[in-house]
């Protein structure tokens, strides 16, 4: 749903009443946020701007993948991860490497396949792992052996 007011925003009603003015504003500003009382906000932007953004993301992801293939570059990337994700300090070196590789692959998928959701899923999954490892009680519960059938697992989108 609609979030907090954004300085470069218009309402959906503004867009429907005066689309030319809103389009001109989006062109001038690069993009405008269109708020909607009964739905998620969205951005109105020029296609060429989004295409340049996609190209930038693709280039960045390719650079990171190339770095991961070469050990010295991978070390530098791994050393930078705590600056971006401070919670990785609770992960082992091998887990940070796995997280980094998974994240770079998800970034590549976002750039090449237009799939953004996996990035959030990768980060959320590894953050949850770090949270469990940071809390001795949760960690003890997580590694405790289990037995039996816990029933059907339901997947929720």
N, C-alpha and C positions, 0 to 999 in steps of 0.2 A: 504494500500500500504506500501511499504518498508519505515521504519522510519529512524532515524539517525543511523549511523554506530555503531555497537556493537562490543566491543573488542573480544568477543568469537564468531565471526560470520564467515560464509562462504557464498559464493554466490550459487545460485541454479546451476549455470554452474559448479562450483567446485564440487558439489555433483554428478552431472551427469558425469563429466569427471573422477573423482577419488573417487568413493563411499567408497572404503576400507579405504583410508586415512581419509576421513571425519568421517566415523564410528569409527575409532580408536581414533580420536580426541574427538568425542562425549563421548566415553567410558572413556577416560582419564580425561576430564573436567567435566563429569556428563551430559552435554548437550551442543549443539552448536546451535546458531541461524542461520537459513538458510534464506538468503535474496533473494528476487525475485523482479526484476524490475517491473513486471506487475501484481503482486499479493501481498497479505499480507505475511509477514514473518512468519516462523514457527520454532519450535524447534525440533531438533532430539535428542532423549534421550533414555536411556535404559528402557524397560518396567518395570523391577523390581524397578527402581528408581521412576517411576510414580505411581506404585502400593503402594510403601511405603508412597509416598506423599498423595495419596488418603486415605490410612489408617490413617495417621496423621490427616488429615482434618476431617475424620469421628470421630475419637476419640475426637478431640477438640470440634466439634459440639455437641457430646453427653455430654461432660462435661458441656458446656454452657446450654444445655437444662436441665440437672439435676440441675444446679444452679438456673435456672429460676423457677423450681418447688418448691424450698425451699426459703422462704422469705429472710433469712439472706444473702444467696448467691446472690439472685437477687438484693438486695440492693447494694452489692459490685460491681456487674456487672454494675448496673445503675450508680453508682458513677464513674466508669471508662469511661463511654461513652463520656463525654466531652473531655477527653484526646485524644481519637481516632477521634471523630467528634466534633470539637469545636462549630459548628453551632447549636448543640442541645440546647444550652443555650436559644434559641428563642422558644423552645418547652416547653409545660407544662410537669409536672412530669408524668402525665398519658400518654402523647404523647411519651415521652422518653421511657417509659415502653413498649408501643405498638411497637415503632420502634425497640427496642432491641429484643423483642419477634419475630417480623417479620424477623429481620436480622438473628437471631439464627436459625429460621425455614428454611430460605433460605440457610444458610450454611449447614444445615443438608441435604437439598435436593441436594446441590452440592456434598456432600460427598456420599450420599446413592443412588442418582439417576443420577449423572453425569450431573446436570443442573446448569450451572454457571450463565446464564443470569439473573435469578431472583435476585441474590445478587446485581448486578448493578442497577436493576430496583428499588429495595427496598431503596437503598441508595439515588438514584436520586430523587425518589418520596418524601422521607422525607426531603431531602435537599431543594427541591423546596418549601415544606410547610414551612420550617424554613425561607427561603428567603422571602416568602410572609409575614410571621408574623413579620419579622425584619423591613420591610418597611411599615410605617403607611399608605401610599397611596395605595400600593398594597393590604394591608390587608383590607382597607375600600372597595376597589373594589371587593375583593373576597367574602366579607360577605354581600354585597349589594343584596337585593332581585331582582330577575329577573322574567320576565313573557314572555309568548309566546313560540313558537316553534323555536328553532335555527337551524332546519334542520337536515339532515342526518349526522351522525358522521362516519367518515372513520377511520379505524384502519390501521396504517402503521407499517410494521414489522421493 
